Amino acid sequence: MEEQNNQQQTQEEVKPQVEKRTFFSKIRTFFIECKRVFKVTKKPSKEEFKITVKVSAIGIGIIGLIGFIVHIVGVLSGL
């Protein structure tokens, strides 16, 4: 019984102390992470941008078509 109590106490002691972060420290951390991301990213070339626009348009079209088909099926079935 003592061994279980000792194990529980040691497990509790091992848990790291989480310091409470204030609102301003969270905002500061967010901006630091945003700054890091902006340093890593680069402006896409014209060709990359065209491909991204085409793929996005195709995806939006497919999702719209699926929604239209679901709507038509619902109207025709009387739902």
N, CA and C atoms as an extended XYZ file, in Angstrom:
237
Properties=species:S:1:pos:R:3:atomname:S:1:resname:S:1:resid:I:1 pbc="F F F"
N         0.820       -1.185        0.000 N   MET     1
C         0.000        0.000        0.000 CA  MET     1
C         0.867        1.252        0.000 C   MET     1
N         1.944        1.214        0.775 N   GLU     2
C         2.854        2.356        0.825 CA  GLU     2
C         3.534        2.565       -0.512 C   GLU     2
N         3.835        1.466       -1.207 N   GLU     3
C         4.492        1.577       -2.499 CA  GLU     3
C         3.601        2.307       -3.496 C   GLU     3
N         2.299        2.027       -3.480 N   GLN     4
C         1.370        2.696       -4.387 CA  GLN     4
C         1.305        4.189       -4.078 C   GLN     4
N         1.246        4.522       -2.788 N   ASN     5
C         1.224        5.926       -2.397 CA  ASN     5
C         2.500        6.636       -2.832 C   ASN     5
N         3.640        5.959       -2.643 N   ASN     6
C         4.913        6.540       -3.059 CA  ASN     6
C         4.965        6.743       -4.572 C   ASN     6
N         4.444        5.761       -5.333 N   GLN     7
C         4.435        5.867       -6.787 CA  GLN     7
C         3.531        7.020       -7.226 C   GLN     7
N         2.373        7.154       -6.577 N   GLN     8
C         1.460        8.238       -6.924 CA  GLN     8
C         2.091        9.589       -6.622 C   GLN     8
N         2.781        9.676       -5.499 N   GLN     9
C         3.417       10.933       -5.137 CA  GLN     9
C         4.527       11.284       -6.123 C   GLN     9
N         5.312       10.286       -6.520 N   THR    10
C         6.399       10.570       -7.457 CA  THR    10
C         5.847       10.928       -8.828 C   THR    10
N         4.739       10.318       -9.254 N   GLN    11
C         4.133       10.660      -10.529 CA  GLN    11
C         3.615       12.097      -10.506 C   GLN    11
N         3.039       12.507       -9.386 N   GLU    12
C         2.534       13.867       -9.257 CA  GLU    12
C         3.674       14.873       -9.268 C   GLU    12
N         4.789       14.499       -8.658 N   GLU    13
C         5.942       15.389       -8.609 CA  GLU    13
C         6.585       15.553       -9.977 C   GLU    13
N         6.482       14.518      -10.820 N   VAL    14
C         7.112       14.544      -12.131 CA  VAL    14
C         6.379       15.493      -13.074 C   VAL    14
N         5.086       15.696      -12.887 N   LYS    15
C         4.324       16.569      -13.776 CA  LYS    15
C         4.932       17.965      -13.782 C   LYS    15
N         5.183       18.492      -14.976 N   PRO    16
C         5.790       19.818      -15.046 CA  PRO    16
C         4.809       20.896      -14.610 C   PRO    16
N         5.346       21.908      -14.017 N   GLN    17
C         4.527       23.028      -13.590 CA  GLN    17
C         4.224       23.892      -14.814 C   GLN    17
N         2.948       24.036      -15.120 N   VAL    18
C         2.543       24.839      -16.267 CA  VAL    18
C         2.263       26.240      -15.768 C   VAL    18
N         3.037       27.185      -16.276 N   GLU    19
C         2.813       28.552      -15.834 CA  GLU    19
C         1.660       29.135      -16.635 C   GLU    19
N         0.872       29.954      -15.984 N   LYS    20
C        -0.272       30.548      -16.645 CA  LYS    20
C         0.216       31.658      -17.555 C   LYS    20
N        -0.223       31.597      -18.802 N   ARG    21
C         0.175       32.604      -19.772 CA  ARG    21
C        -0.883       33.696      -19.810 C   ARG    21
N        -0.432       34.889      -19.791 N   THR    22
C        -1.367       36.005      -19.834 CA  THR    22
C        -1.800       36.248      -21.268 C   THR    22
N        -2.820       37.057      -21.416 N   PHE    23
C        -3.358       37.399      -22.731 CA  PHE    23
C        -2.272       38.038      -23.599 C   PHE    23
N        -1.516       38.947      -23.013 N   PHE    24
C        -0.490       39.651      -23.775 CA  PHE    24
C         0.662       38.734      -24.179 C   PHE    24
N         1.000       37.771      -23.332 N   SER    25
C         2.077       36.849      -23.697 CA  SER    25
C         1.629       35.932      -24.837 C   SER    25
N         0.336       35.576      -24.860 N   LYS    26
C        -0.187       34.767      -25.955 CA  LYS    26
C        -0.148       35.557      -27.260 C   LYS    26
N        -0.523       36.820      -27.196 N   ILE    27
C        -0.514       37.681      -28.393 CA  ILE    27
C         0.925       37.838      -28.892 C   ILE    27
N         1.848       38.070      -27.978 N   ARG    28
C         3.255       38.245      -28.345 CA  ARG    28
C         3.786       36.976      -29.016 C   ARG    28
N         3.464       35.817      -28.452 N   THR    29
C         3.894       34.550      -29.017 CA  THR    29
C         3.317       34.371      -30.419 C   THR    29
N         2.046       34.739      -30.577 N   PHE    30
C         1.400       34.623      -31.881 CA  PHE    30
C         2.130       35.462      -32.925 C   PHE    30
N         2.463       36.701      -32.583 N   PHE    31
C         3.147       37.572      -33.538 CA  PHE    31
C         4.558       37.087      -33.847 C   PHE    31
N         5.225       36.523      -32.871 N   ILE    32
C         6.562       35.971      -33.096 CA  ILE    32
C         6.477       34.801      -34.080 C   ILE    32
N         5.466       33.945      -33.903 N   GLU    33
C         5.293       32.815      -34.811 CA  GLU    33
C         4.912       33.292      -36.207 C   GLU    33
N         4.076       34.321      -36.304 N   CYS    34
C         3.709       34.880      -37.618 CA  CYS    34
C         4.938       35.433      -38.325 C   CYS    34
N         5.778       36.118      -37.590 N   LYS    35
C         7.008       36.692      -38.160 CA  LYS    35
C         7.901       35.584      -38.707 C   LYS    35
N         8.008       34.495      -37.967 N   ARG    36
C         8.827       33.363      -38.402 CA  ARG    36
C         8.266       32.761      -39.691 C   ARG    36
N         6.942       32.625      -39.775 N   VAL    37
C         6.315       32.056      -40.972 CA  VAL    37
C         6.551       32.960      -42.177 C   VAL    37
N         6.421       34.273      -41.996 N   PHE    38
C         6.622       35.201      -43.106 CA  PHE    38
C         8.068       35.196      -43.604 C   PHE    38
N         9.008       34.918      -42.719 N   LYS    39
C        10.403       34.830      -43.138 CA  LYS    39
C        10.636       33.598      -44.006 C   LYS    39
N         9.928       32.513      -43.720 N   VAL    40
C        10.127       31.247      -44.424 CA  VAL    40
C         9.415       31.241      -45.779 C   VAL    40
N         8.264       31.880      -45.865 N   THR    41
C         7.483       31.825      -47.102 CA  THR    41
C         8.098       32.690      -48.191 C   THR    41
N         7.697       32.387      -49.416 N   LYS    42
C         8.170       33.181      -50.550 CA  LYS    42
C         6.988       33.466      -51.471 C   LYS    42
N         7.127       34.478      -52.288 N   LYS    43
C         6.095       34.834      -53.243 CA  LYS    43
C         6.116       33.798      -54.366 C   LYS    43
N         4.940       33.267      -54.747 N   PRO    44
C         4.932       32.262      -55.812 CA  PRO    44
C         5.224       32.888      -57.174 C   PRO    44
N         5.769       32.092      -58.054 N   SER    45
C         6.002       32.565      -59.416 CA  SER    45
C         4.652       32.647      -60.133 C   SER    45
N         4.645       33.275      -61.316 N   LYS    46
C         3.404       33.396      -62.070 CA  LYS    46
C         2.829       32.029      -62.403 C   LYS    46
N         3.699       31.121      -62.776 N   GLU    47
C         3.255       29.767      -63.154 CA  GLU    47
C         2.650       29.035      -61.952 C   GLU    47
N         3.309       29.130      -60.813 N   GLU    48
C         2.775       28.515      -59.586 CA  GLU    48
C         1.408       29.091      -59.239 C   GLU    48
N         1.280       30.391      -59.362 N   PHE    49
C         0.021       31.057      -59.042 CA  PHE    49
C        -1.090       30.602      -59.984 C   PHE    49
N        -0.805       30.497      -61.276 N   LYS    50
C        -1.811       30.049      -62.246 CA  LYS    50
C        -2.283       28.632      -61.927 C   LYS    50
N        -1.338       27.756      -61.597 N   ILE    51
C        -1.690       26.373      -61.266 CA  ILE    51
C        -2.563       26.334      -60.014 C   ILE    51
N        -2.208       27.126      -59.012 N   THR    52
C        -2.991       27.166      -57.776 CA  THR    52
C        -4.410       27.654      -58.043 C   THR    52
N        -4.548       28.683      -58.879 N   VAL    53
C        -5.872       29.208      -59.215 CA  VAL    53
C        -6.686       28.158      -59.959 C   VAL    53
N        -6.067       27.468      -60.919 N   LYS    54
C        -6.778       26.435      -61.679 CA  LYS    54
C        -7.255       25.299      -60.781 C   LYS    54
N        -6.365       24.819      -59.919 N   VAL    55
C        -6.721       23.707      -59.026 CA  VAL    55
C        -7.829       24.125      -58.065 C   VAL    55
N        -7.740       25.339      -57.533 N   SER    56
C        -8.775       25.841      -56.621 CA  SER    56
C       -10.107       25.964      -57.338 C   SER    56
N       -10.097       26.481      -58.566 N   ALA    57
C       -11.341       26.629      -59.334 CA  ALA    57
C       -11.972       25.271      -59.635 C   ALA    57
N       -11.143       24.298      -59.983 N   ILE    58
C       -11.657       22.944      -60.240 CA  ILE    58
C       -12.277       22.369      -58.970 C   ILE    58
N       -11.602       22.534      -57.831 N   GLY    59
C       -12.135       22.032      -56.557 CA  GLY    59
C       -13.447       22.690      -56.184 C   GLY    59
N       -13.534       24.010      -56.342 N   ILE    60
C       -14.780       24.719      -56.032 CA  ILE    60
C       -15.886       24.255      -56.963 C   ILE    60
N       -15.548       24.058      -58.258 N   GLY    61
C       -16.546       23.581      -59.223 CA  GLY    61
C       -17.072       22.201      -58.866 C   GLY    61
N       -16.168       21.305      -58.473 N   ILE    62
C       -16.580       19.942      -58.103 CA  ILE    62
C       -17.483       19.972      -56.875 C   ILE    62
N       -17.117       20.744      -55.867 N   ILE    63
C       -17.942       20.841      -54.654 CA  ILE    63
C       -19.307       21.444      -54.985 C   ILE    63
N       -19.322       22.465      -55.855 N   GLY    64
C       -20.593       23.061      -56.276 CA  GLY    64
C       -21.455       22.075      -57.038 C   GLY    64
N       -20.842       21.292      -57.916 N   LEU    65
C       -21.578       20.290      -58.683 CA  LEU    65
C       -22.185       19.227      -57.761 C   LEU    65
N       -21.407       18.786      -56.785 N   ILE    66
C       -21.932       17.799      -55.825 CA  ILE    66
C       -23.113       18.391      -55.056 C   ILE    66
N       -22.988       19.633      -54.616 N   GLY    67
C       -24.101       20.286      -53.911 CA  GLY    67
C       -25.324       20.427      -54.788 C   GLY    67
N       -25.109       20.776      -56.058 N   PHE    68
C       -26.227       20.912      -56.991 CA  PHE    68
C       -26.931       19.581      -57.198 C   PHE    68
N       -26.147       18.514      -57.370 N   ILE    69
C       -26.730       17.181      -57.559 CA  ILE    69
C       -27.526       16.763      -56.324 C   ILE    69
N       -26.983       17.004      -55.142 N   VAL    70
C       -27.702       16.671      -53.902 CA  VAL    70
C       -28.999       17.470      -53.821 C   VAL    70
N       -28.953       18.735      -54.190 N   HIS    71
C       -30.148       19.579      -54.160 CA  HIS    71
C       -31.201       19.066      -55.149 C   HIS    71
N       -30.790       18.735      -56.356 N   ILE    72
C       -31.716       18.225      -57.361 CA  ILE    72
C       -32.333       16.910      -56.911 C   ILE    72
N       -31.534       16.022      -56.372 N   VAL    73
C       -32.047       14.740      -55.875 CA  VAL    73
C       -33.066       14.993      -54.758 C   VAL    73
N       -32.769       15.944      -53.879 N   GLY    74
C       -33.706       16.268      -52.800 CA  GLY    74
C       -35.008       16.835      -53.325 C   GLY    74
N       -34.937       17.705      -54.317 N   VAL    75
C       -36.142       18.310      -54.899 CA  VAL    75
C       -36.980       17.247      -55.619 C   VAL    75
N       -36.324       16.393      -56.389 N   LEU    76
C       -37.044       15.373      -57.143 CA  LEU    76
C       -37.637       14.292      -56.256 C   LEU    76
N       -36.990       14.024      -55.132 N   SER    77
C       -37.520       12.994      -54.233 CA  SER    77
C       -38.542       13.558      -53.259 C   SER    77
N       -38.701       14.857      -53.231 N   GLY    78
C       -39.714       15.470      -52.385 CA  GLY    78
C       -39.282       15.669      -50.946 C   GLY    78
N       -38.019       15.717      -50.687 N   LEU    79
C       -37.540       15.932      -49.311 CA  LEU    79
C       -37.606       17.348      -48.969 C   LEU    79
